[in-house]
Amino acid sequence: MPVKTIIEPFRIKSVEPIHHTTREEREKMLRDASYNLFLLKADDVLIDLLTDSGTGAMSTHQWAGIMEGDESYAGSKSFDHFKTSVQEITGFKHVMPTHQGRAAERILFQTMCKPGDIVPNNTHFDTTRANTEFTGAEARDIPCPEARIPSDRSPFKGNMDLAALEALLDQNDRHHIPLVMITVTNNSGGGQPVSMANVRAVSALCKKHGIPFYIDACRFAENSYFIKMREPGYADKTPKQIAQELFSYADGCTMSAKKDGMANIGGFLCTNDDRLAQQEKDLLILTEGYPTYGGLAGRDLEAIATGIQEALDIDYLKYRITSTGYLGNKISEQGVPIVQPPGGHAIYIDAKTFLPHIPVAQFPGVALAAELYLEGGIRSVEIGSLMFAGAAKMELVRLAIPRRVYTQSHIDYVVEIILSVWERRQQIKGMRLTYEAPFLRHFTAKLEPVE
Ligand SMILES: *Cc1c(COP(=O)(O)O)cnc(C)c1O
């Protein structure tokens, strides 16, 4: 009989204590933070599911690499290690380190876009959208139709709408579409994967029109695992072989190493285009640093070189995707409405359905996130009307799972807390804004419960 229990594929060598607080203490801390979880002290949080970005645990190999970091300004051997590792997986000719993903995006879009251009993407992540729009270009989201239906359980809800892409490419001169980008997995769309067939088709359309195709690769390893599990023809391939095929269809990529780089900081930009690479390296020198370190310390390059390989480890990916799915399935079995099926890095609770008595104007997502903190010291984040003001399409609460940080019992605790809030959901009150900044208001907003 095959063993059914999936365990964390690591043992713990160094621990970071977390501590319980009382409900009274949390009530006071939440009031002092004006009901905005960004304003809490991290130390007052028991389980921190605010983000999976840069919050992962490094391995013994990564920590050993930290000690071996070569801090030479130019030609560091840590850069060679980094470049070789990135190239083994992606196959791209030019590899430029950056301090994080958004720096790679800024450099890419500044070299490729001009006002009036359109950049299609399955769904732009918020920094990707902002960096595209900052050049005067339009960031156009064209997710597949099923992506917009939270309860739809299609296996590849991260896919791009191929018909919409084809229409866009046929209607526009290629000089107005400087590149097409696809985000794997689709973060803003619920952490849903993109199929190899979709990537292949997007790549073919781009080739036909002579348009470069780039991948926003932040969660390339999680996406590769989903392809292995769900797409016919890939069950016997390793996640690395799948990742290699995925990248082979593209002309370049941007990457945040804070996600599947398994590092606490860093990113990179890749391209096969010699002429673009030259312009990009010039911009890199201007704001990030010399091209062999690009705003990172040699030790960070070592951590990433090792981390992107570890992210493709089959035991790790199995644990990662299973544990996220476990959380999603446990709460949805009891009726909690979530975006289906569970994504790779996070579970998204549909707060509008969870709290139907709270109008959207009273921020059901903020109310639910506050309640999860009060009930059990869990920090999540609202992705809805507070974050996107009038532009929100859904009222979600995201529970993002840091990599290799929490164990099964931590997740069981999170399940128990969510279910006890679910039991008494009718008593939860809406929220009112008392302060908002003119932009990116969710980071600093102040709120109070509506009595
Ligand atoms: C995090 C992220 C980025 C930006 O990376 P940073 O390292 O936070 O600058 C870009 N795209 C996606 C899909 C992301 O998840």
The ligand as an ORCA input file, in Angstrom:
! r2SCAN-3c Opt
* xyz 0 1
  C       5.821     39.498     -6.718
  C       5.510     39.558     -8.146
  C       6.113     40.517     -8.981
  C       7.036     41.595     -8.464
  O       8.145     41.115     -7.780
  P       8.801     41.899     -6.544
  O       9.974     41.074     -6.198
  O       7.775     41.992     -5.460
  O       9.192     43.264     -7.044
  C       5.795     40.469    -10.329
  N       4.933     39.581    -10.832
  C       4.331     38.659    -10.054
  C       3.388     37.668    -10.658
  C       4.596     38.622     -8.688
  O       3.979     37.699     -7.922
*
